[in-house]
């Protein structure tokens, strides 16, 4: 019970966090825009706004779990490795606890234009470090829970 109630206090599981080089198409667009702005001034319609530049520099969110390889791809740049098979076995309804966390942090686009314009401020990139920490703790809870469940079935 303590394991689940105090999940925020358990030691994070020692997953490997890999940050890949990210020089995708958006980064090239930003670079071209900045070169254009420096060469031709900021008044051109070809120049990207500061908001467009920030958005283009944020890697695209993926939040995909790969149980076979024991990985979670957070975005185009970051992947978590070393998730043990036992972590996927602990289920909340029909999915693992890790998959449940990933579903909770996915970005969605509201269909209502007013909500979309005024209240849709959630961006995964703003919470990425907290999600990494949470996933590592949920991994610990999942593995430890499966140890208890397996010991009870003996």
N, CA, C and O atoms as a GROMACS GRO file, in nm:
protein
  616
    1UNK      N    1   0.083  -0.120   0.000
    1UNK     CA    2   0.000   0.000   0.000
    1UNK      C    3   0.087   0.126   0.000
    1UNK      O    4   0.060   0.222  -0.072
    2UNK      N    5   0.192   0.124   0.083
    2UNK     CA    6   0.282   0.240   0.090
    2UNK      C    7   0.345   0.271  -0.046
    2UNK      O    8   0.362   0.387  -0.083
    3UNK      N    9   0.379   0.167  -0.118
    3UNK     CA   10   0.440   0.182  -0.249
    3UNK      C   11   0.351   0.265  -0.342
    3UNK      O   12   0.400   0.351  -0.415
    4UNK      N   13   0.221   0.239  -0.338
    4UNK     CA   14   0.129   0.309  -0.428
    4UNK      C   15   0.088   0.445  -0.375
    4UNK      O   16   0.073   0.540  -0.452
    5UNK      N   17   0.069   0.457  -0.245
    5UNK     CA   18   0.030   0.586  -0.188
    5UNK      C   19   0.143   0.688  -0.193
    5UNK      O   20   0.119   0.807  -0.213
    6UNK      N   21   0.266   0.641  -0.175
    6UNK     CA   22   0.381   0.731  -0.174
    6UNK      C   23   0.466   0.716  -0.299
    6UNK      O   24   0.589   0.724  -0.293
    7UNK      N   25   0.402   0.695  -0.413
    7UNK     CA   26   0.475   0.674  -0.538
    7UNK      C   27   0.568   0.792  -0.571
    7UNK      O   28   0.669   0.774  -0.638
    8UNK      N   29   0.532   0.911  -0.524
    8UNK     CA   30   0.615   1.029  -0.553
    8UNK      C   31   0.746   1.027  -0.476
    8UNK      O   32   0.839   1.101  -0.508
    9UNK      N   33   0.754   0.942  -0.371
    9UNK     CA   34   0.873   0.936  -0.287
    9UNK      C   35   0.963   0.817  -0.317
    9UNK      O   36   1.074   0.809  -0.264
   10UNK      N   37   0.919   0.725  -0.402
   10UNK     CA   38   1.003   0.609  -0.434
   10UNK      C   39   1.122   0.654  -0.517
   10UNK      O   40   1.118   0.757  -0.584
   11UNK      N   41   1.227   0.576  -0.512
   11UNK     CA   42   1.345   0.608  -0.593
   11UNK      C   43   1.314   0.588  -0.741
   11UNK      O   44   1.254   0.487  -0.778
   12UNK      N   45   1.353   0.682  -0.824
   12UNK     CA   46   1.332   0.665  -0.968
   12UNK      C   47   1.410   0.543  -1.019
   12UNK      O   48   1.523   0.519  -0.977
   13UNK      N   49   1.349   0.469  -1.108
   13UNK     CA   50   1.415   0.354  -1.168
   13UNK      C   51   1.529   0.406  -1.254
   13UNK      O   52   1.516   0.512  -1.316
   14UNK      N   53   1.638   0.336  -1.260
   14UNK     CA   54   1.757   0.383  -1.332
   14UNK      C   55   1.747   0.366  -1.482
   14UNK      O   56   1.825   0.292  -1.542
   15UNK      N   57   1.653   0.434  -1.544
   15UNK     CA   58   1.640   0.428  -1.690
   15UNK      C   59   1.743   0.518  -1.756
   15UNK      O   60   1.785   0.619  -1.698
   16UNK      N   61   1.782   0.482  -1.875
   16UNK     CA   62   1.875   0.564  -1.953
   16UNK      C   63   1.794   0.663  -2.035
   16UNK      O   64   1.701   0.624  -2.106
   17UNK      N   65   1.828   0.789  -2.025
   17UNK     CA   66   1.762   0.893  -2.103
   17UNK      C   67   1.858   0.935  -2.213
   17UNK      O   68   1.966   0.988  -2.186
   18UNK      N   69   1.819   0.910  -2.337
   18UNK     CA   70   1.906   0.941  -2.451
   18UNK      C   71   1.850   1.063  -2.524
   18UNK      O   72   1.734   1.065  -2.565
   19UNK      N   73   1.934   1.163  -2.540
   19UNK     CA   74   1.896   1.284  -2.615
   19UNK      C   75   1.968   1.278  -2.749
   19UNK      O   76   2.090   1.294  -2.757
   20UNK      N   77   1.892   1.255  -2.854
   20UNK     CA   78   1.949   1.246  -2.988
   20UNK      C   79   1.966   1.384  -3.050
   20UNK      O   80   1.896   1.479  -3.014
   21UNK      N   81   2.058   1.393  -3.141
   21UNK     CA   82   2.074   1.518  -3.216
   21UNK      C   83   1.946   1.542  -3.295
   21UNK      O   84   1.889   1.449  -3.350
   22UNK      N   85   1.903   1.665  -3.299
   22UNK     CA   86   1.777   1.696  -3.366
   22UNK      C   87   1.800   1.811  -3.462
   22UNK      O   88   1.806   1.927  -3.423
   23UNK      N   89   1.813   1.776  -3.587
   23UNK     CA   90   1.834   1.877  -3.691
   23UNK      C   91   1.732   1.854  -3.802
   23UNK      O   92   1.766   1.847  -3.920
   24UNK      N   93   1.608   1.842  -3.761
   24UNK     CA   94   1.502   1.815  -3.856
   24UNK      C   95   1.466   1.935  -3.942
   24UNK      O   96   1.530   2.040  -3.935
   25UNK      N   97   1.364   1.917  -4.020
   25UNK     CA   98   1.314   2.019  -4.112
   25UNK      C   99   1.279   2.150  -4.040
   25UNK      O  100   1.314   2.257  -4.091
   26UNK      N  101   1.211   2.146  -3.922
   26UNK     CA  102   1.179   2.272  -3.854
   26UNK      C  103   1.304   2.353  -3.820
   26UNK      O  104   1.304   2.476  -3.833
   27UNK      N  105   1.409   2.286  -3.776
   27UNK     CA  106   1.531   2.358  -3.740
   27UNK      C  107   1.592   2.426  -3.863
   27UNK      O  108   1.643   2.538  -3.854
   28UNK      N  109   1.585   2.359  -3.977
   28UNK     CA  110   1.636   2.419  -4.101
   28UNK      C  111   1.555   2.542  -4.140
   28UNK      O  112   1.609   2.643  -4.185
   29UNK      N  113   1.421   2.530  -4.121
   29UNK     CA  114   1.333   2.644  -4.152
   29UNK      C  115   1.368   2.765  -4.067
   29UNK      O  116   1.376   2.878  -4.116
   30UNK      N  117   1.390   2.741  -3.938
   30UNK     CA  118   1.424   2.850  -3.846
   30UNK      C  119   1.557   2.912  -3.886
   30UNK      O  120   1.570   3.034  -3.889
   31UNK      N  121   1.654   2.828  -3.917
   31UNK     CA  122   1.785   2.878  -3.958
   31UNK      C  123   1.773   2.965  -4.084
   31UNK      O  124   1.832   3.072  -4.091
   32UNK      N  125   1.696   2.918  -4.183
   32UNK     CA  126   1.677   2.996  -4.306
   32UNK      C  127   1.606   3.127  -4.276
   32UNK      O  128   1.640   3.231  -4.333
   33UNK      N  129   1.507   3.122  -4.187
   33UNK     CA  130   1.433   3.243  -4.152
   33UNK      C  131   1.523   3.345  -4.083
   33UNK      O  132   1.518   3.464  -4.111
   34UNK      N  133   1.607   3.295  -3.991
   34UNK     CA  134   1.697   3.385  -3.920
   34UNK      C  135   1.800   3.448  -4.014
   34UNK      O  136   1.831   3.566  -4.003
   35UNK      N  137   1.850   3.369  -4.108
   35UNK     CA  138   1.944   3.422  -4.208
   35UNK      C  139   1.874   3.530  -4.291
   35UNK      O  140   1.930   3.635  -4.318
   36UNK      N  141   1.748   3.500  -4.331
   36UNK     CA  142   1.670   3.595  -4.411
   36UNK      C  143   1.646   3.724  -4.331
   36UNK      O  144   1.659   3.834  -4.385
   37UNK      N  145   1.612   3.709  -4.202
   37UNK     CA  146   1.586   3.827  -4.118
   37UNK      C  147   1.712   3.911  -4.103
   37UNK      O  148   1.706   4.034  -4.112
   38UNK      N  149   1.825   3.845  -4.082
   38UNK     CA  150   1.950   3.919  -4.065
   38UNK      C  151   1.992   3.989  -4.193
   38UNK      O  152   2.052   4.096  -4.190
   39UNK      N  153   1.961   3.928  -4.306
   39UNK     CA  154   2.000   3.983  -4.435
   39UNK      C  155   1.905   4.092  -4.482
   39UNK      O  156   1.948   4.195  -4.536
   40UNK      N  157   1.774   4.071  -4.463
   40UNK     CA  158   1.673   4.159  -4.520
   40UNK      C  159   1.592   4.240  -4.418
   40UNK      O  160   1.505   4.317  -4.457
   41UNK      N  161   1.618   4.224  -4.291
   41UNK     CA  162   1.543   4.299  -4.191
   41UNK      C  163   1.419   4.222  -4.146
   41UNK      O  164   1.382   4.124  -4.209
   42UNK      N  165   1.356   4.267  -4.039
   42UNK     CA  166   1.246   4.195  -3.975
   42UNK      C  167   1.110   4.220  -4.041
   42UNK      O  168   1.013   4.155  -4.003
   43UNK      N  169   1.098   4.308  -4.134
   43UNK     CA  170   0.967   4.346  -4.187
   43UNK      C  171   0.916   4.254  -4.296
   43UNK      O  172   0.801   4.267  -4.339
   44UNK      N  173   0.998   4.162  -4.342
   44UNK     CA  174   0.959   4.075  -4.452
   44UNK      C  175   0.852   3.974  -4.409
   44UNK      O  176   0.852   3.928  -4.295
   45UNK      N  177   0.763   3.940  -4.500
   45UNK     CA  178   0.661   3.839  -4.472
   45UNK      C  179   0.721   3.699  -4.467
   45UNK      O  180   0.656   3.606  -4.419
   46UNK      N  181   0.844   3.682  -4.515
   46UNK     CA  182   0.912   3.552  -4.512
   46UNK      C  183   0.973   3.524  -4.375
   46UNK      O  184   1.004   3.410  -4.343
   47UNK      N  185   0.989   3.627  -4.294
   47UNK     CA  186   1.050   3.610  -4.163
   47UNK      C  187   0.952   3.545  -4.066
   47UNK      O  188   0.833   3.576  -4.067
   48UNK      N  189   1.003   3.455  -3.984
   48UNK     CA  190   0.918   3.387  -3.885
   48UNK      C  191   0.907   3.474  -3.762
   48UNK      O  192   1.002   3.543  -3.724
   49UNK      N  193   0.790   3.471  -3.698
   49UNK     CA  194   0.772   3.543  -3.573
   49UNK      C  195   0.846   3.468  -3.462
   49UNK      O  196   0.883   3.351  -3.479
   50UNK      N  197   0.866   3.534  -3.350
   50UNK     CA  198   0.934   3.471  -3.236
   50UNK      C  199   0.857   3.347  -3.190
   50UNK      O  200   0.917   3.245  -3.156
   51UNK      N  201   0.725   3.356  -3.190
   51UNK     CA  202   0.640   3.242  -3.150
   51UNK      C  203   0.657   3.125  -3.247
   51UNK      O  204   0.666   3.010  -3.205
   52UNK      N  205   0.661   3.154  -3.377
   52UNK     CA  206   0.680   3.049  -3.478
   52UNK      C  207   0.816   2.983  -3.463
   52UNK      O  208   0.830   2.862  -3.481
   53UNK      N  209   0.918   3.063  -3.431
   53UNK     CA  210   1.053   3.009  -3.413
   53UNK      C  211   1.056   2.916  -3.292
   53UNK      O  212   1.110   2.806  -3.301
   54UNK      N  213   0.997   2.959  -3.180
   54UNK     CA  214   0.994   2.875  -3.060
   54UNK      C  215   0.920   2.744  -3.087
   54UNK      O  216   0.965   2.637  -3.047
   55UNK      N  217   0.807   2.754  -3.156
   55UNK     CA  218   0.728   2.635  -3.187
   55UNK      C  219   0.806   2.540  -3.278
   55UNK      O  220   0.801   2.418  -3.259
   56UNK      N  221   0.876   2.594  -3.375
   56UNK     CA  222   0.952   2.512  -3.468
   56UNK      C  223   1.071   2.443  -3.401
   56UNK      O  224   1.114   2.336  -3.444
   57UNK      N  225   1.124   2.504  -3.297
   57UNK     CA  226   1.240   2.447  -3.229
   57UNK      C  227   1.205   2.342  -3.126
   57UNK      O  228   1.294   2.276  -3.072
   58UNK      N  229   1.076   2.324  -3.096
   58UNK     CA  230   1.033   2.223  -3.001
   58UNK      C  231   1.013   2.092  -3.077
   58UNK      O  232   0.935   2.086  -3.172
   59UNK      N  233   1.084   1.986  -3.035
   59UNK     CA  234   1.068   1.858  -3.104
   59UNK      C  235   0.923   1.808  -3.095
   59UNK      O  236   0.855   1.829  -2.995
   60UNK      N  237   0.878   1.743  -3.200
   60UNK     CA  238   0.742   1.691  -3.205
   60UNK      C  239   0.722   1.582  -3.100
   60UNK      O  240   0.801   1.488  -3.091
   61UNK      N  241   0.616   1.595  -3.022
   61UNK     CA  242   0.583   1.498  -2.917
   61UNK      C  243   0.538   1.366  -2.978
   61UNK      O  244   0.461   1.364  -3.074
   62UNK      N  245   0.587   1.255  -2.921
   62UNK     CA  246   0.549   1.123  -2.970
   62UNK      C  247   0.480   1.040  -2.862
   62UNK      O  248   0.372   0.987  -2.885
   63UNK      N  249   0.542   1.028  -2.744
   63UNK     CA  250   0.490   0.949  -2.632
   63UNK      C  251   0.448   0.809  -2.674
   63UNK      O  252   0.334   0.767  -2.654
   64UNK      N  253   0.544   0.737  -2.733
   64UNK     CA  254   0.519   0.600  -2.782
   64UNK      C  255   0.599   0.500  -2.701
   64UNK      O  256   0.720   0.515  -2.680
   65UNK      N  257   0.529   0.396  -2.655
   65UNK     CA  258   0.593   0.289  -2.580
   65UNK      C  259   0.624   0.173  -2.673
   65UNK      O  260   0.545   0.138  -2.760
   66UNK      N  261   0.741   0.114  -2.653
   66UNK     CA  262   0.782  -0.005  -2.727
   66UNK      C  263   0.818  -0.111  -2.622
   66UNK      O  264   0.929  -0.113  -2.570
   67UNK      N  265   0.722  -0.199  -2.593
   67UNK     CA  266   0.741  -0.300  -2.489
   67UNK      C  267   0.849  -0.400  -2.527
   67UNK      O  268   0.925  -0.444  -2.440
   68UNK      N  269   0.859  -0.434  -2.652
   68UNK     CA  270   0.956  -0.535  -2.697
   68UNK      C  271   1.099  -0.488  -2.673
   68UNK      O  272   1.183  -0.565  -2.625
   69UNK      N  273   1.127  -0.363  -2.705
   69UNK     CA  274   1.262  -0.309  -2.687
   69UNK      C  275   1.281  -0.239  -2.553
   69UNK      O  276   1.393  -0.197  -2.522
   70UNK      N  277   1.175  -0.227  -2.473
   70UNK     CA  278   1.185  -0.164  -2.342
   70UNK      C  279   1.218  -0.016  -2.350
   70UNK      O  280   1.301   0.034  -2.274
   71UNK      N  281   1.150   0.054  -2.443
   71UNK     CA  282   1.178   0.197  -2.461
   71UNK      C  283   1.049   0.279  -2.464
   71UNK      O  284   0.941   0.227  -2.490
   72UNK      N  285   1.064   0.406  -2.437
   72UNK     CA  286   0.957   0.504  -2.454
   72UNK      C  287   1.016   0.622  -2.530
   72UNK      O  288   1.115   0.682  -2.486
   73UNK      N  289   0.957   0.653  -2.643
   73UNK     CA  290   1.000   0.768  -2.722
   73UNK      C  291   0.912   0.886  -2.682
   73UNK      O  292   0.792   0.888  -2.711
   74UNK      N  293   0.972   0.983  -2.616
   74UNK     CA  294   0.896   1.098  -2.568
   74UNK      C  295   0.870   1.199  -2.679
   74UNK      O  296   0.758   1.248  -2.695
   75UNK      N  297   0.973   1.229  -2.754
   75UNK     CA  298   0.960   1.322  -2.866
   75UNK      C  299   1.066   1.286  -2.970
   75UNK      O  300   1.135   1.184  -2.957
   76UNK      N  301   1.080   1.369  -3.071
   76UNK     CA  302   1.176   1.342  -3.178
   76UNK      C  303   1.320   1.338  -3.127
   76UNK      O  304   1.410   1.288  -3.195
   77UNK      N  305   1.342   1.390  -3.009
   77UNK     CA  306   1.477   1.406  -2.958
   77UNK      C  307   1.509   1.313  -2.840
   77UNK      O  308   1.626   1.277  -2.823
   78UNK      N  309   1.411   1.274  -2.760
   78UNK     CA  310   1.436   1.206  -2.634
   78UNK      C  311   1.373   1.067  -2.629
   78UNK      O  312   1.256   1.049  -2.662
   79UNK      N  313   1.454   0.970  -2.586
   79UNK     CA  314   1.406   0.832  -2.572
   79UNK      C  315   1.453   0.778  -2.437
   79UNK      O  316   1.567   0.801  -2.396
   80UNK      N  317   1.364   0.706  -2.370
   80UNK     CA  318   1.398   0.641  -2.243
   80UNK      C  319   1.422   0.493  -2.272
   80UNK      O  320   1.342   0.429  -2.340
   81UNK      N  321   1.532   0.440  -2.220
   81UNK     CA  322   1.570   0.301  -2.248
   81UNK      C  323   1.590   0.224  -2.118
   81UNK      O  324   1.615   0.282  -2.012
   82UNK      N  325   1.579   0.091  -2.130
   82UNK     CA  326   1.607   0.005  -2.015
   82UNK      C  327   1.486  -0.028  -1.930
   82UNK      O  328   1.502  -0.063  -1.814
   83UNK      N  329   1.368  -0.016  -1.986
   83UNK     CA  330   1.246  -0.048  -1.910
   83UNK      C  331   1.231  -0.201  -1.907
   83UNK      O  332   1.220  -0.264  -2.012
   84UNK      N  333   1.230  -0.260  -1.786
   84UNK     CA  334   1.222  -0.405  -1.778
   84UNK      C  335   1.083  -0.457  -1.816
   84UNK      O  336   0.984  -0.385  -1.804
   85UNK      N  337   1.077  -0.581  -1.860
   85UNK     CA  338   0.951  -0.642  -1.903
   85UNK      C  339   0.848  -0.642  -1.790
   85UNK      O  340   0.728  -0.627  -1.816
   86UNK      N  341   0.893  -0.658  -1.665
   86UNK     CA  342   0.799  -0.660  -1.550
   86UNK      C  343   0.720  -0.528  -1.537
   86UNK      O  344   0.606  -0.528  -1.491
   87UNK      N  345   0.782  -0.418  -1.578
   87UNK     CA  346   0.715  -0.288  -1.567
   87UNK      C  347   0.591  -0.282  -1.655
   87UNK      O  348   0.495  -0.213  -1.621
   88UNK      N  349   0.593  -0.353  -1.768
   88UNK     CA  350   0.478  -0.352  -1.858
   88UNK      C  351   0.368  -0.445  -1.809
   88UNK      O  352   0.253  -0.432  -1.850
   89UNK      N  353   0.402  -0.539  -1.720
   89UNK     CA  354   0.305  -0.638  -1.672
   89UNK      C  355   0.205  -0.579  -1.574
   89UNK      O  356   0.092  -0.626  -1.566
   90UNK      N  357   0.245  -0.477  -1.499
   90UNK     CA  358   0.152  -0.415  -1.403
   90UNK      C  359   0.051  -0.332  -1.480
   90UNK      O  360   0.086  -0.234  -1.546
   91UNK      N  361  -0.076  -0.372  -1.471
   91UNK     CA  362  -0.181  -0.311  -1.553
   91UNK      C  363  -0.278  -0.227  -1.470
   91UNK      O  364  -0.309  -0.259  -1.355
   92UNK      N  365  -0.325  -0.122  -1.531
   92UNK     CA  366  -0.437  -0.042  -1.482
   92UNK      C  367  -0.544  -0.057  -1.589
   92UNK      O  368  -0.538   0.006  -1.694
   93UNK      N  369  -0.641  -0.141  -1.562
   93UNK     CA  370  -0.744  -0.179  -1.658
   93UNK      C  371  -0.679  -0.262  -1.768
   93UNK      O  372  -0.632  -0.372  -1.740
   94UNK      N  373  -0.673  -0.214  -1.889
   94UNK     CA  374  -0.621  -0.296  -2.000
   94UNK      C  375  -0.484  -0.249  -2.050
   94UNK      O  376  -0.438  -0.296  -2.154
   95UNK      N  377  -0.420  -0.157  -1.980
   95UNK     CA  378  -0.289  -0.108  -2.025
   95UNK      C  379  -0.196  -0.094  -1.904
   95UNK      O  380  -0.240  -0.086  -1.790
   96UNK      N  381  -0.069  -0.092  -1.933
   96UNK     CA  382   0.028  -0.081  -1.824
   96UNK      C  383   0.022   0.059  -1.762
   96UNK      O  384  -0.029   0.153  -1.823
   97UNK      N  385   0.073   0.069  -1.641
   97UNK     CA  386   0.076   0.199  -1.572
   97UNK      C  387   0.158   0.300  -1.652
   97UNK      O  388   0.123   0.419  -1.656
   98UNK      N  389   0.266   0.254  -1.714
   98UNK     CA  390   0.349   0.344  -1.795
   98UNK      C  391   0.269   0.399  -1.914
   98UNK      O  392   0.276   0.518  -1.945
   99UNK      N  393   0.195   0.311  -1.981
   99UNK     CA  394   0.113   0.356  -2.094
   99UNK      C  395   0.003   0.451  -2.048
   99UNK      O  396  -0.032   0.545  -2.120
  100UNK      N  397  -0.052   0.427  -1.930
  100UNK     CA  398  -0.155   0.515  -1.875
  100UNK      C  399  -0.098   0.656  -1.856
  100UNK      O  400  -0.162   0.754  -1.892
  101UNK      N  401   0.022   0.666  -1.801
  101UNK     CA  402   0.086   0.798  -1.782
  101UNK      C  403   0.106   0.866  -1.916
  101UNK      O  404   0.076   0.984  -1.931
  102UNK      N  405   0.155   0.792  -2.014
  102UNK     CA  406   0.176   0.850  -2.147
  102UNK      C  407   0.047   0.906  -2.205
  102UNK      O  408   0.046   1.014  -2.264
  103UNK      N  409  -0.062   0.831  -2.189
  103UNK     CA  410  -0.192   0.879  -2.240
  103UNK      C  411  -0.237   1.008  -2.173
  103UNK      O  412  -0.297   1.094  -2.237
  104UNK      N  413  -0.206   1.023  -2.044
  104UNK     CA  414  -0.248   1.142  -1.970
  104UNK      C  415  -0.175   1.268  -2.016
  104UNK      O  416  -0.227   1.378  -2.002
  105UNK      N  417  -0.055   1.251  -2.069
  105UNK     CA  418   0.026   1.367  -2.108
  105UNK      C  419   0.023   1.399  -2.257
  105UNK      O  420   0.092   1.490  -2.302
  106UNK      N  421  -0.056   1.325  -2.334
  106UNK     CA  422  -0.066   1.353  -2.477
  106UNK      C  423  -0.135   1.487  -2.500
  106UNK      O  424  -0.227   1.524  -2.428
  107UNK      N  425  -0.089   1.557  -2.602
  107UNK     CA  426  -0.152   1.684  -2.640
  107UNK      C  427  -0.274   1.652  -2.725
  107UNK      O  428  -0.272   1.560  -2.807
  108UNK      N  429  -0.378   1.729  -2.705
  108UNK     CA  430  -0.497   1.713  -2.788
  108UNK      C  431  -0.542   1.851  -2.836
  108UNK      O  432  -0.513   1.953  -2.772
  109UNK      N  433  -0.611   1.852  -2.946
  109UNK     CA  434  -0.657   1.977  -3.004
  109UNK      C  435  -0.809   1.985  -2.985
  109UNK      O  436  -0.883   1.907  -3.045
  110UNK      N  437  -0.856   2.078  -2.901
  110UNK     CA  438  -1.001   2.092  -2.881
  110UNK      C  439  -1.072   2.130  -3.010
  110UNK      O  440  -1.019   2.205  -3.092
  111UNK      N  441  -1.193   2.078  -3.027
  111UNK     CA  442  -1.269   2.109  -3.149
  111UNK      C  443  -1.333   2.248  -3.142
  111UNK      O  444  -1.358   2.310  -3.245
  112UNK      N  445  -1.360   2.295  -3.022
  112UNK     CA  446  -1.421   2.426  -3.004
  112UNK      C  447  -1.316   2.534  -3.031
  112UNK      O  448  -1.213   2.537  -2.963
  113UNK      N  449  -1.338   2.624  -3.128
  113UNK     CA  450  -1.236   2.725  -3.164
  113UNK      C  451  -1.206   2.822  -3.051
  113UNK      O  452  -1.092   2.868  -3.040
  114UNK      N  453  -1.303   2.855  -2.967
  114UNK     CA  454  -1.279   2.947  -2.856
  114UNK      C  455  -1.186   2.884  -2.753
  114UNK      O  456  -1.092   2.947  -2.706
  115UNK      N  457  -1.213   2.759  -2.720
  115UNK     CA  458  -1.127   2.688  -2.626
  115UNK      C  459  -0.988   2.673  -2.685
  115UNK      O  460  -0.888   2.693  -2.616
  116UNK      N  461  -0.981   2.639  -2.812
  116UNK     CA  462  -0.854   2.623  -2.880
  116UNK      C  463  -0.771   2.750  -2.874
  116UNK      O  464  -0.651   2.746  -2.847
  117UNK      N  465  -0.835   2.863  -2.900
  117UNK     CA  466  -0.764   2.992  -2.904
  117UNK      C  467  -0.726   3.044  -2.767
  117UNK      O  468  -0.614   3.091  -2.748
  118UNK      N  469  -0.818   3.035  -2.669
  118UNK     CA  470  -0.797   3.103  -2.541
  118UNK      C  471  -0.746   3.013  -2.428
  118UNK      O  472  -0.677   3.061  -2.337
  119UNK      N  473  -0.779   2.885  -2.432
  119UNK     CA  474  -0.749   2.801  -2.317
  119UNK      C  475  -0.659   2.683  -2.346
  119UNK      O  476  -0.622   2.610  -2.254
  120UNK      N  477  -0.623   2.661  -2.469
  120UNK     CA  478  -0.541   2.546  -2.505
  120UNK      C  479  -0.393   2.581  -2.490
  120UNK      O  480  -0.324   2.605  -2.590
  121UNK      N  481  -0.346   2.585  -2.366
  121UNK     CA  482  -0.208   2.628  -2.340
  121UNK      C  483  -0.115   2.512  -2.304
  121UNK      O  484   0.005   2.533  -2.286
  122UNK      N  485  -0.168   2.390  -2.292
  122UNK     CA  486  -0.084   2.276  -2.255
  122UNK      C  487   0.010   2.237  -2.367
  122UNK      O  488  -0.031   2.219  -2.481
  123UNK      N  489   0.136   2.225  -2.334
  123UNK     CA  490   0.238   2.178  -2.426
  123UNK      C  491   0.323   2.076  -2.350
  123UNK      O  492   0.374   2.106  -2.242
  124UNK      N  493   0.338   1.957  -2.406
  124UNK     CA  494   0.416   1.852  -2.341
  124UNK      C  495   0.556   1.901  -2.307
  124UNK      O  496   0.609   1.870  -2.200
  125UNK      N  497   0.616   1.977  -2.397
  125UNK     CA  498   0.754   2.024  -2.378
  125UNK      C  499   0.770   2.100  -2.246
  125UNK      O  500   0.879   2.099  -2.188
  126UNK      N  501   0.664   2.165  -2.198
  126UNK     CA  502   0.671   2.240  -2.073
  126UNK      C  503   0.678   2.147  -1.952
  126UNK      O  504   0.718   2.191  -1.844
  127UNK      N  505   0.641   2.021  -1.966
  127UNK     CA  506   0.634   1.926  -1.856
  127UNK      C  507   0.726   1.806  -1.876
  127UNK      O  508   0.721   1.709  -1.800
  128UNK      N  509   0.808   1.811  -1.977
  128UNK     CA  510   0.890   1.696  -2.016
  128UNK      C  511   0.974   1.641  -1.901
  128UNK      O  512   0.975   1.520  -1.878
  129UNK      N  513   1.044   1.726  -1.829
  129UNK     CA  514   1.130   1.680  -1.720
  129UNK      C  515   1.049   1.616  -1.608
  129UNK      O  516   1.091   1.516  -1.550
  130UNK      N  517   0.932   1.672  -1.576
  130UNK     CA  518   0.846   1.613  -1.474
  130UNK      C  519   0.793   1.477  -1.518
  130UNK      O  520   0.781   1.386  -1.437
  131UNK      N  521   0.761   1.463  -1.646
  131UNK     CA  522   0.711   1.336  -1.700
  131UNK      C  523   0.821   1.231  -1.696
  131UNK      O  524   0.795   1.116  -1.664
  132UNK      N  525   0.944   1.270  -1.729
  132UNK     CA  526   1.056   1.176  -1.721
  132UNK      C  527   1.070   1.124  -1.579
  132UNK      O  528   1.085   1.004  -1.558
  133UNK      N  529   1.066   1.214  -1.482
  133UNK     CA  530   1.076   1.174  -1.342
  133UNK      C  531   0.959   1.083  -1.303
  133UNK      O  532   0.979   0.980  -1.239
  134UNK      N  533   0.838   1.121  -1.341
  134UNK     CA  534   0.720   1.041  -1.308
  134UNK      C  535   0.729   0.902  -1.369
  134UNK      O  536   0.700   0.803  -1.302
  135UNK      N  537   0.768   0.892  -1.495
  135UNK     CA  538   0.779   0.762  -1.560
  135UNK      C  539   0.882   0.673  -1.491
  135UNK      O  540   0.862   0.552  -1.479
  136UNK      N  541   0.990   0.731  -1.445
  136UNK     CA  542   1.091   0.652  -1.374
  136UNK      C  543   1.036   0.602  -1.240
  136UNK      O  544   1.063   0.489  -1.201
  137UNK      N  545   0.958   0.684  -1.172
  137UNK     CA  546   0.899   0.642  -1.044
  137UNK      C  547   0.788   0.538  -1.067
  137UNK      O  548   0.776   0.442  -0.991
  138UNK      N  549   0.708   0.557  -1.170
  138UNK     CA  550   0.603   0.460  -1.202
  138UNK      C  551   0.667   0.327  -1.243
  138UNK      O  552   0.611   0.221  -1.215
  139UNK      N  553   0.779   0.332  -1.307
  139UNK     CA  554   0.852   0.210  -1.344
  139UNK      C  555   0.893   0.136  -1.216
  139UNK      O  556   0.877   0.014  -1.208
  140UNK      N  557   0.946   0.207  -1.119
  140UNK     CA  558   0.983   0.146  -0.991
  140UNK      C  559   0.861   0.084  -0.925
  140UNK      O  560   0.866  -0.031  -0.881
  141UNK      N  561   0.751   0.158  -0.917
  141UNK     CA  562   0.628   0.108  -0.855
  141UNK      C  563   0.579  -0.017  -0.928
  141UNK      O  564   0.538  -0.114  -0.864
  142UNK      N  565   0.582  -0.015  -1.060
  142UNK     CA  566   0.535  -0.128  -1.139
  142UNK      C  567   0.618  -0.253  -1.114
  142UNK      O  568   0.564  -0.361  -1.092
  143UNK      N  569   0.749  -0.238  -1.117
  143UNK     CA  570   0.839  -0.352  -1.096
  143UNK      C  571   0.821  -0.408  -0.954
  143UNK      O  572   0.810  -0.529  -0.936
  144UNK      N  573   0.819  -0.320  -0.856
  144UNK     CA  574   0.804  -0.366  -0.718
  144UNK      C  575   0.668  -0.429  -0.693
  144UNK      O  576   0.658  -0.527  -0.619
  145UNK      N  577   0.564  -0.376  -0.754
  145UNK     CA  578   0.430  -0.434  -0.741
  145UNK      C  579   0.426  -0.574  -0.800
  145UNK      O  580   0.367  -0.664  -0.741
  146UNK      N  581   0.488  -0.592  -0.914
  146UNK     CA  582   0.490  -0.725  -0.977
  146UNK      C  583   0.569  -0.825  -0.894
  146UNK      O  584   0.537  -0.944  -0.893
  147UNK      N  585   0.673  -0.778  -0.823
  147UNK     CA  586   0.745  -0.867  -0.731
  147UNK      C  587   0.652  -0.917  -0.621
  147UNK      O  588   0.653  -1.035  -0.587
  148UNK      N  589   0.571  -0.825  -0.565
  148UNK     CA  590   0.476  -0.862  -0.459
  148UNK      C  591   0.370  -0.957  -0.515
  148UNK      O  592   0.339  -1.059  -0.452
  149UNK      N  593   0.314  -0.925  -0.629
  149UNK     CA  594   0.210  -1.009  -0.690
  149UNK      C  595   0.265  -1.149  -0.720
  149UNK      O  596   0.199  -1.249  -0.692
  150UNK      N  597   0.383  -1.156  -0.776
  150UNK     CA  598   0.443  -1.287  -0.808
  150UNK      C  599   0.476  -1.366  -0.681
  150UNK      O  600   0.462  -1.488  -0.680
  151UNK      N  601   0.518  -1.299  -0.575
  151UNK     CA  602   0.546  -1.367  -0.449
  151UNK      C  603   0.417  -1.422  -0.386
  151UNK      O  604   0.419  -1.528  -0.322
  152UNK      N  605   0.308  -1.352  -0.403
  152UNK     CA  606   0.180  -1.397  -0.348
  152UNK      C  607   0.126  -1.518  -0.422
  152UNK      O  608   0.051  -1.597  -0.364
  153UNK      N  609   0.160  -1.535  -0.547
  153UNK     CA  610   0.107  -1.645  -0.627
  153UNK      C  611   0.185  -1.775  -0.608
  153UNK      O  612   0.148  -1.879  -0.664
  154UNK      N  613   0.293  -1.770  -0.530
  154UNK     CA  614   0.374  -1.891  -0.507
  154UNK      C  615   0.305  -1.988  -0.415
  154UNK      O  616   0.359  -2.094  -0.385
   0.00000   0.00000   0.00000
